[in-house]
Every structure is written in structure tokens, then in C-alpha cells.
Amino acid sequence: MHERLEALSRAIAAGVAEADTEEAFPAAGFAELAAYGVVGDPPIGPGETGSLLRVLAAVGRGDLSTGRIFEGHVNAMILVDQHGTASQRSEWLAEARSGRLFGVWNTDMPDAPLRWEAGVLSGGKNFASGVDGLSRAIVTVPDEAGRLMLMVPLEGLPVDRSWWKPLGMRASGSHLVDFTGIEPAPDWFLGAPGVYVAEPWFGGGAIRFAAVHVGGMHAVFDVALEHLVRTGRAEDPYQAHRIARMGIAVETGYAWLDRAAEAWDEAVLAGGEGPAAARLTATANTTRSAVEAAAMTVLEEAERAVGAGGFIAPHRLERLVRDLRTYLRQPNPDGALRAAGVAVAKGEWQPGLAGPDKGRPA
């Protein structure tokens, strides 16, 4: 499996430079994902979370913009699988197997949030990642009974691309989309009100973007190591220290993904209730915090190791640094870390309790 994932990362990475330069949808990367079989059949079944996180990491290692969009597609597939009717699952999963891509957009336009009133939508979504390559997107709207999900076809919708001028993640194309005037069909509504934000799955889903982050820092490590070896500097004692610290940080990220996968699968077995649910929420918060810290270590060590030349295109480090530093800025990191600390204080999460026996004496 590791060899196949490494090959997938290399194949995705081979086509990213042009997409970054032109701020275009990373179609070449998704062609590779379709050929690999994970667009139509991502590993989202019971007990498959470890495989899913490794796939997401491999995609992020190839290209973070592709990883961001693919993580949204996976999230949509999970929501359809969990909350769709039989006919919805049949139709939408068949579309995915034919290569069509979905997304999940929750962030509203600040001055025109998406609303559903008198049967008609008004307003729009911000950070609509991947809109130029998606067929449908799950969008959320408020309702008295709880936040609703609608699976909306995207063809012909107004898209404002003018504001998207980011430092990094350019090819993720996270534009503004206006839904004003659309009358949702009854079969667009997905699941019961409020299920989108139900815990532990809403907060626990952070383990998926953390997996893409791990792949991104692995790519930074790859490029820095290759640079040092190619320039004959890898055995310099100071550079060797940097290589070691980067390698340790990357391995730390993968170890956290393994623990996160275990926590997710345990919560599934427990029906999303009780101690396993609380443990998943806390594990997601600790995972995203630990992965961010590890990624920052890799970035700083790589920047020092390669030097100013790494900030000048077409050196591969230049884009990777921009992309990873941008993608690491996820919502509410301070709140996540605080929640993790509270969970530790309550005894809901403890270090050293991972693995088959959870650290308990026989």
C-alpha cells in the first residue's frame, strides 16, 4: 500500500505547477485520483478510517490544493452515505463513480449569507473550494429546526473569482458563489435538520484536513532533503540535525493520524455516544494542534536548510511553503486547543492510551 500511495503522490505532484500559476482547477490531479479509484469509492466504510487518512495524506503530499478539494469530496461522500435516502445514495454515489466531484460549503458570504425563505434561496457561500471542477456541492442553511443540508447542482451558477488572490492554495479556487433565486427541489435536502453539525462527527472531521496537512509537510521534507542531498550538504552536522528534526516531525504527524483513526472507528462502534464520542472530539482537537505544530517545525527547518533560494520560483519549496502556511490557517485553533485541555482535565482524553490495549495493564 505504501508504494502505491507514494506513486499516487508523485503522479499528482507532476502536474501541479501549471495549475498554481494559472490558478486553475487541478484537473490532472483528479484524473490520477479517478484512476486510483478513490473518487468513486473512497475508503469511508467501518474500520477504514486509517486507510482514508493515509490516502488523504498521500494526496496532500502530491498537492495541497488537490488535497483540500478532495477532502471536501470525501466529506460529501460521508454525509451522503450517512444521511442520504436510498435513492439519493444510489444517484449521487453513481455520479461519483462516473468521476463527478462534490464539495461541502458551510461558510457564508459575510454580507449576503445563504438563506432559504418561502422556498427560495438567497445569498451565497464564501470559500467555495473547487467550484470550477465540481458537479454538486452540499451547502448549509439555517432553519428553526436546525441547520439544513442541500445538495445543489452547480452548473450555471454565478461565481465571483475576483476576490481570490491568496498567498497560497491558489489552485483550490475558493471563490464566491451566489445561489439567489434558486428554488431547491425536495430531493436536494439531505438528512434531518441539525445532523450536519452533530458531534462528535462535525468536530471530529478535523482529522481529515489534518491528514492533508501531514502530507503537505511530508512534501516540504521531501524537497528540503532532496535539495540538501543534491547540493552535497546533507552530511553537514547542522543540516543533519535539521533533517533529523524534520523527519521526527513528519513521523509524529503520521502517528497522530493513526491515533485519530482509532478514535474515529471506536466512536462509530459506540454509535457516536458516551466516552468514545468525547474521546474522538478531544483526539481531533489534539491531532490538529499537534499536526500544526509539527508542520511549523518542518517549515522552519526546511526554510533554514535550503535558504533564500527556496523562496524563488521555480524552486519547488517556494510553492509548498506558500500552500502549507496558508492551508494550516484553519478556523479557531485556539478554541480547539482550549477544548483539548478541558478534555484532559475532565479525564475524557489522556496521553499514552493508544494502541490495541489502550495502554492498560493485562
Legacy VTK file of the C-alpha trace (Angstrom):
# vtk DataFile Version 3.0
C-alpha trace
ASCII
DATASET POLYDATA
POINTS 362 float
0.000 0.000 0.000
2.809 2.438 0.857
4.355 2.014 -2.587
1.021 2.702 -4.315
0.419 5.794 -2.201
3.910 7.114 -2.922
3.287 6.588 -6.635
-0.017 8.464 -6.314
1.739 11.392 -4.610
4.349 11.565 -7.367
1.721 11.414 -10.109
-0.310 14.245 -8.567
2.800 16.367 -7.964
3.837 16.064 -11.597
1.014 18.312 -12.802
0.636 20.998 -10.157
2.922 23.828 -11.289
0.710 24.968 -14.170
-2.453 24.899 -12.026
-0.760 27.080 -9.395
0.487 29.575 -11.978
-2.847 29.886 -13.748
-4.957 29.498 -10.591
-6.797 26.742 -12.458
-8.685 23.737 -11.130
-6.169 20.872 -10.631
-7.812 18.578 -13.166
-4.681 16.483 -13.710
-4.552 15.561 -10.034
-8.165 14.439 -10.041
-7.581 12.360 -13.148
-4.952 10.499 -11.130
-7.364 10.104 -8.203
-10.058 8.743 -10.502
-7.598 6.256 -11.969
-6.590 5.242 -8.443
-10.258 4.513 -7.681
-10.857 6.839 -4.741
-13.127 9.417 -6.393
-15.997 6.971 -6.760
-15.077 4.629 -3.942
-13.152 6.367 -1.147
-12.404 4.196 1.910
-15.151 5.549 4.186
-16.648 2.313 5.479
-16.462 0.907 9.018
-12.873 0.305 10.073
-11.423 2.075 7.011
-10.534 5.399 8.621
-6.843 4.587 8.837
-6.752 3.892 5.111
-8.720 7.057 4.382
-6.335 9.270 6.352
-3.329 7.718 4.596
-4.931 8.385 1.208
-5.651 11.994 2.177
-2.056 12.397 3.336
-0.790 10.964 0.052
-2.927 13.418 -1.906
-1.676 16.318 0.214
1.876 15.160 -0.326
1.233 15.447 -4.055
-0.556 18.805 -3.919
-2.324 20.622 -1.103
-4.903 22.325 -3.333
-5.909 18.953 -4.752
-5.966 17.614 -1.203
-8.223 20.377 0.046
-10.772 19.822 -2.717
-10.581 16.039 -2.423
-11.142 16.220 1.354
-14.355 18.136 0.640
-15.424 15.465 -1.849
-14.766 12.766 0.749
-16.757 14.717 3.333
-19.666 14.917 0.907
-19.487 11.173 0.274
-19.547 10.515 4.028
-22.578 12.768 4.526
-24.438 11.138 1.632
-23.592 7.673 2.926
-24.709 8.512 6.469
-27.785 10.651 5.807
-28.975 10.091 2.251
-32.112 8.213 1.318
-31.735 5.057 -0.737
-32.474 6.950 -3.952
-30.087 9.786 -3.064
-27.280 7.374 -2.290
-27.903 5.463 -5.490
-27.927 8.575 -7.686
-25.112 10.563 -6.118
-22.727 7.695 -5.481
-23.238 6.591 -9.087
-22.293 10.102 -10.197
-19.142 9.940 -8.085
-18.231 6.593 -9.613
-18.523 8.204 -13.041
-15.896 10.739 -11.976
-18.052 13.651 -10.865
-16.867 15.619 -7.856
-18.777 17.052 -4.915
-17.957 19.591 -2.225
-19.209 20.833 1.136
-19.534 24.589 1.640
-20.529 25.907 5.053
-19.011 29.420 5.144
-21.484 32.156 4.219
-20.767 35.357 2.340
-20.271 37.956 5.095
-22.649 40.491 3.545
-25.119 38.025 1.995
-25.364 34.777 3.985
-27.219 31.926 2.342
-30.877 31.763 3.408
-33.896 29.638 2.466
-37.134 31.552 2.817
-40.524 30.946 1.207
-39.000 28.095 -0.768
-36.321 30.234 -2.432
-32.601 30.627 -1.732
-30.914 33.998 -1.375
-27.302 34.914 -0.692
-24.261 32.748 -1.168
-21.213 30.932 0.076
-17.631 32.053 0.554
-14.534 29.813 0.322
-16.348 27.609 -2.197
-13.315 25.419 -2.817
-13.110 23.653 -6.147
-16.205 25.258 -7.658
-14.665 25.253 -11.135
-14.417 21.461 -11.153
-17.347 20.268 -9.037
-20.722 18.994 -10.232
-22.606 19.451 -6.957
-21.998 20.878 -3.509
-23.643 20.343 -0.153
-24.480 23.797 1.190
-25.907 24.596 4.605
-28.716 26.995 5.502
-30.181 27.932 8.885
-33.637 26.736 9.894
-35.652 26.855 13.110
-35.345 23.075 13.398
-31.571 23.097 12.847
-29.066 23.710 10.092
-30.146 22.123 6.808
-28.064 20.489 4.083
-28.909 20.835 0.402
-27.104 19.048 -2.424
-27.165 21.724 -5.120
-26.203 21.272 -8.797
-23.629 23.918 -9.680
-23.928 24.292 -13.433
-24.664 27.868 -14.447
-24.409 29.462 -11.005
-22.823 32.940 -10.740
-19.233 32.692 -9.462
-17.158 35.689 -8.358
-13.470 34.855 -8.841
-12.184 38.390 -8.360
-11.516 38.241 -4.624
-9.448 35.010 -4.587
-5.868 36.370 -4.536
-4.286 34.253 -1.798
-0.663 33.782 -0.833
-1.004 30.030 -1.316
-3.552 27.349 -2.231
-4.292 29.250 -5.442
-5.452 26.195 -7.376
-8.088 25.360 -4.752
-10.185 28.132 -6.336
-12.159 29.001 -3.198
-14.444 31.547 -4.838
-17.769 33.235 -4.025
-20.932 31.518 -5.280
-24.361 33.202 -5.420
-27.455 30.987 -5.055
-30.041 33.785 -5.144
-33.298 32.825 -6.832
-32.825 29.060 -6.796
-35.847 27.002 -5.709
-34.480 23.772 -4.177
-36.152 20.562 -5.281
-37.393 18.297 -2.469
-34.790 15.653 -3.236
-31.951 18.154 -2.739
-32.488 18.140 1.033
-30.059 15.763 2.717
-30.651 14.310 6.172
-32.548 15.690 9.139
-32.166 19.260 10.415
-29.079 19.666 12.572
-27.246 16.484 11.582
-24.532 18.402 9.748
-23.233 19.912 12.991
-23.890 16.830 15.138
-20.979 15.842 17.333
-18.645 14.094 17.519
-18.633 13.883 13.721
-18.581 17.617 12.929
-15.582 18.470 15.098
-14.092 15.027 14.625
-13.927 15.630 10.892
-10.908 17.858 11.524
-8.792 14.706 11.380
-9.316 14.674 7.609
-7.830 18.092 6.904
-5.090 17.295 9.428
-4.233 14.276 7.273
-3.828 16.531 4.233
-1.583 18.791 6.352
0.603 15.801 7.207
1.003 15.083 3.513
1.909 18.711 2.891
4.650 18.750 5.499
5.928 15.438 4.121
6.265 17.143 0.729
8.219 20.023 2.292
10.511 17.472 3.931
10.936 15.630 0.610
12.011 18.773 -1.224
14.333 20.028 1.513
16.016 16.632 1.810
16.436 16.319 -1.958
17.963 19.798 -2.079
20.479 19.037 0.656
21.490 15.710 -0.870
21.786 17.190 -4.368
23.964 20.064 -3.153
26.185 17.807 -1.051
25.171 19.402 2.243
23.198 16.588 3.858
26.111 15.382 5.995
26.947 18.808 7.363
26.294 18.361 11.116
23.904 21.304 11.354
21.988 20.252 8.259
21.887 16.673 9.517
20.244 17.994 12.684
17.632 19.753 10.564
16.982 16.603 8.546
16.503 14.622 11.740
14.156 17.179 13.289
12.074 17.317 10.111
11.886 13.536 9.871
10.813 13.250 13.503
8.109 15.884 12.994
6.722 14.150 9.895
6.634 10.786 11.656
4.902 12.450 14.601
2.193 13.638 12.223
1.578 10.133 10.912
1.457 8.755 14.466
-1.280 11.252 15.306
-3.245 10.159 12.236
-3.099 6.566 13.439
-4.450 7.575 16.839
-7.138 9.733 15.242
-8.283 6.863 13.013
-8.554 4.590 16.027
-10.636 7.172 17.902
-12.991 7.658 14.935
-13.571 3.936 14.477
-14.203 3.472 18.209
-16.772 6.280 18.157
-18.529 4.633 15.204
-18.760 1.352 17.109
-20.178 3.252 20.097
-22.855 4.910 17.973
-21.335 8.337 18.473
-22.187 8.353 22.159
-20.551 8.113 25.560
-16.834 8.195 26.372
-15.817 7.165 22.845
-17.562 10.216 21.395
-15.886 12.568 23.860
-12.563 10.887 23.145
-12.957 11.409 19.395
-13.691 15.114 19.826
-10.669 15.541 22.083
-8.468 13.451 19.801
-9.443 15.564 16.793
-8.544 18.721 18.704
-5.216 17.344 19.912
-4.447 15.952 16.453
-4.989 19.209 14.604
-2.963 21.097 17.239
-0.095 18.608 17.208
-0.026 18.394 13.417
0.037 22.183 13.094
2.984 22.383 15.498
4.821 19.608 13.653
4.176 21.275 10.299
5.508 24.600 11.552
8.655 22.807 12.713
9.143 21.269 9.266
8.542 24.598 7.534
11.026 26.491 9.680
13.698 23.795 9.429
13.249 23.491 5.654
13.435 27.240 5.150
16.663 27.440 7.131
18.108 24.358 5.447
17.513 25.492 1.872
17.926 29.212 2.403
16.724 32.141 0.318
16.942 30.155 -2.909
13.987 28.098 -1.758
11.774 31.196 -1.842
12.416 31.851 -5.525
10.291 30.108 -8.149
10.642 27.671 -9.800
12.220 26.035 -6.735
9.577 23.589 -5.544
9.878 24.742 -1.950
8.535 28.179 -2.886
5.037 26.923 -3.707
4.974 24.312 -0.952
5.756 26.900 1.729
3.039 29.228 0.428
0.472 26.460 0.228
1.154 24.838 3.586
1.372 28.091 5.535
-1.968 29.128 4.021
-3.763 25.803 4.498
-2.655 25.484 8.119
-4.815 28.505 8.980
-7.944 26.565 9.894
-10.807 28.064 11.940
-10.495 28.529 15.696
-7.174 26.841 16.539
-7.137 28.464 19.976
-10.595 27.133 20.758
-9.579 23.646 19.657
-6.540 23.672 21.920
-8.580 25.003 24.843
-11.185 22.270 24.344
-8.416 19.671 24.293
-7.074 20.966 27.600
-10.533 20.888 29.178
-10.990 17.301 27.975
-7.714 16.308 29.616
-8.777 17.975 32.870
-12.101 16.104 32.779
-10.401 12.783 32.122
-12.037 12.428 28.691
-8.660 12.168 26.968
-5.309 11.004 28.264
-1.888 10.574 26.686
-0.480 7.090 26.404
-3.786 5.278 25.856
-3.458 4.468 22.166
-2.907 1.061 20.624
-4.646 -2.312 20.837
-4.679 -2.491 24.633
-5.131 1.276 25.183
-2.157 1.206 27.493
-3.952 -0.760 30.210
-2.071 -3.492 32.059
-3.033 -7.035 31.184
LINES 1 363
362 0 1 2 3 4 5 6 7 8 9 10 11 12 13 14 15 16 17 18 19 20 21 22 23 24 25 26 27 28 29 30 31 32 33 34 35 36 37 38 39 40 41 42 43 44 45 46 47 48 49 50 51 52 53 54 55 56 57 58 59 60 61 62 63 64 65 66 67 68 69 70 71 72 73 74 75 76 77 78 79 80 81 82 83 84 85 86 87 88 89 90 91 92 93 94 95 96 97 98 99 100 101 102 103 104 105 106 107 108 109 110 111 112 113 114 115 116 117 118 119 120 121 122 123 124 125 126 127 128 129 130 131 132 133 134 135 136 137 138 139 140 141 142 143 144 145 146 147 148 149 150 151 152 153 154 155 156 157 158 159 160 161 162 163 164 165 166 167 168 169 170 171 172 173 174 175 176 177 178 179 180 181 182 183 184 185 186 187 188 189 190 191 192 193 194 195 196 197 198 199 200 201 202 203 204 205 206 207 208 209 210 211 212 213 214 215 216 217 218 219 220 221 222 223 224 225 226 227 228 229 230 231 232 233 234 235 236 237 238 239 240 241 242 243 244 245 246 247 248 249 250 251 252 253 254 255 256 257 258 259 260 261 262 263 264 265 266 267 268 269 270 271 272 273 274 275 276 277 278 279 280 281 282 283 284 285 286 287 288 289 290 291 292 293 294 295 296 297 298 299 300 301 302 303 304 305 306 307 308 309 310 311 312 313 314 315 316 317 318 319 320 321 322 323 324 325 326 327 328 329 330 331 332 333 334 335 336 337 338 339 340 341 342 343 344 345 346 347 348 349 350 351 352 353 354 355 356 357 358 359 360 361
